Amino acid sequence: MKGIMQKRNGLSRLAVMLASAALALLVAAGLVGCGSTSSSGSAAQASGQAGKTLVYGTTGYGVQMDDAGLNPHSAYSGWSAVRYGVGETLFKFSDSMKPEPWLATGYEFTDDTHCLITLRDDVYFSSGRKMDGQAVKECLDDLIATHDRAPSDMKISQVTADGQTVAIETSEPCPALISYLCDPYGAIIDMQAGVTADRNVSGTGPYIADTVTDTEITLHKNESYWGGEPKVDTLVIRSFTDGDTLTSALQSGEVNATYGLPYASYALFQNGSYAISDCYTSRAFFGQFNYASPVGADPAVRQAVAMGIDREGFVDTLLNGRGQVGRGAFPDNLAFGGQTVTVASYDPEGARQVLEQAGWVDTDGDGIREKDGRRLTLRWLTYPGRIELPLLAESAQATLKDIGIDVQVNSSANHVDIRKDASAWDVYVSALVTAPTGDPEYFFASDTLDSSSKNFGGYHSDQLEALYQQLHTTFDTAERAALATRMQQTILDDNGYFFASFLEMGIVSQSNVTGFVAHPCDYYEITADLDIA
Amino acid sequence: MAPAGDDSQAKLEALLQERAQAAEKTVRPQRVRRECTQAKLAVFAALAIVLVVVAACASAVVPYDPYAQNLSQALQAPSLEHLSGTDRYGRDLLSRIIMGGQSSIFSTLELVAAITVVGTAVGLVAGWKGGWVDTLIMRVSDVFLAFPGLVFALAVAGVLGGGLQNAVIALAAISWPKYARIVRGLTLAQKNASYLQAARLSGCTTRQLLVRHVLPNIAGPVLVTAVLDIGTMLMELAGLSFLGLGAQPPLAEWGSMMSDNRNLLQTAPWTVVGPGIAIFITVVVFNLLGDTLRDWIDPEHRSTRTGGQGWFSRRSNRRLVGRAIAATEKGDADASASTRKEHV
């Protein structure tokens, strides 16, 4: 018996030793595995090519953003072409969002419907073809023939070319033509080279794409770029759908620079190892009321909601101060920005009074007001694609409850289908770049008129319609700004819309990355100045 | 059937005998261990009751309004003022965790109760009726069991839409077959037992047979399974909420709280750790309660446990519970064979 016990003890000692050895082996393998993962996943080894390589992680590229591919004549893919240094437009926006020559050297309106544009003489496409008037005409003709937004924006009826000059004729006066030519869909590409099956194009930018997929673009530098030789040899644009994953990727060194980090992550990179470049954009987080619903059609409710949302608190706390408080439809850096309009500030007590006077009273003591037996419930439709929107919804839910409004949030990726059903929502809160071309006309034309495709709530104002007709035919910039201010004031006085905040675009990169600067228009990112030490 | 049943019975008896011999070597006498089990049961039951009572009285015991935002207090680290800190909206996390217990624990109890009742009823019908009814019910349950549980729940919750109630329905839809199969097996084991035949001869109706005789005899394993499932279901429910298919903001629920705050994990870890610990404690308490309850209910299992045996033997013992109960309580060889056939 004792012998058996000793044998068992021996066996169990052996088992312990074997287990210890196995554990040690596992730990060693794990450490080796971690090491190799780290190494293989690093940005430096993202490409097998020699020279400087930079990996750029972004939440702004992909199918869900409607900008996959580089063909500027398809949906929002022009944003990708311009953002990633492949395409360039005839004019570009300055930091104050004023159009400046880029591939063009200047322009002249010969009359209300004719514009003469002169082109640079030293620009070549990556296909090797020279960019001349004929190439630009071919590109603009294809743009007008195939794009969904450009024809109605620019109203181009004819383009004629003569050497390094292009003459554009519009079917009606189009004062914002030069601004529209700054839109990424106006990126000039070689139509003779065409668009490849993987949506690659031949542009004039500092980088040339090698491979294009829905999740990644690989580019190499355009050595004959007219603006000087780019400094980075190979560029990898990698799509991330989750901000937290992007945060980890930057921390681990898998990417060198990022766009679209969650606000909460910025604190992790505010040190000497990283650089943050940011600026305000005209991407507004705003709501529009549904005039087809009883609640949305009630002016007192609309006014109370406008007064009951704590915009400052939302920006300062929930966006970590990385945004601009919204007053009107445009950010303060524009001449017709929020500083030019008058809007009710956060005033819960005032909002309560407005509701009281309109007959909305809490009769059953549950904190929510009622009127004619109907509970004051506001169905808030939004979507989670922009991380700011659910935060705004939950913030408003609390502040509006405080004034007696029950907010039922529906944050759904299926918001496009839901908003078509006017009986399913009272207020639709979304994000939109209100001045993509630095001009105010786009927002009013797309969102506020009877003819607007994005006027989902059915807002109507005779005054606004009349002002828009003036804006549409006014060429003077100062006069357009004044009209834009009056138009904003009209929709704000009606409380048909409320504007919560504007996006502060941020590019966070490793400190050895230089020349990566955020721009207010949100689509100038990769330039020839980009470098990595 | 009979020889195979005798053979298996003999093997089972040999196995039990071997374990009984092993039990003799244990230092603690069985009586002490039985008392210890009872003490453990009392402790874990008390802890579970505390959790349930705190959840039930959540609105009365929370130090702050769990839904009141105070942006000036956002992301405060744990302090005497806010013991678990605050979230990005300045809401007191301890209050939200306590209130979250209400939605998390009661939704889980509701879910487990629903699947236990439905699964038991279905399994009872299948086992008692037999024939095409049994075949039909079992094939339907096979279909449900053929899919990976949480994946199937995700699909169901996706179709039903977000909301805690929909998440409960989704999990209930995938979880009842387990109970149906267990109860069916136990019912088959009891169906031809001598005592039931005696009861039948004494004039009991089918309803009386099922309610007075079968159900009390199969309740033990079902109850143990249900209690052990509370932890699992709580985690699955929290998982669905974490993925956005369960509780919707601003409802305080542990899974959705962790999801809402996951991007603060590095900068404000307390926002995630708090609800995580709450889930951990609740799951551990209910799992230990289930485990102890099983030990307490199952005298055979208790007598074969040895002090030095660990998790592996407890797992194998758990597998034996159904068989041991059927084989030892009434000593019916056919019933034992039927049980084995259904459980293996």
Interface residues (C-beta under 8 A of the other chain):
Chain A: G243 D244 T247 P262 A264 S265 A267 L268 D310 G313 D316 T317 L318 P384 P390 L391 A393 E394 S395 Q397 A398 T399 K401 V409 S411
Chain B: Y67 A68 Q69 L71 S72 A74 R88 Y89 G90 G244 Q248 P249 P250 R262 N263 L264 L265 Q266 T267 A268
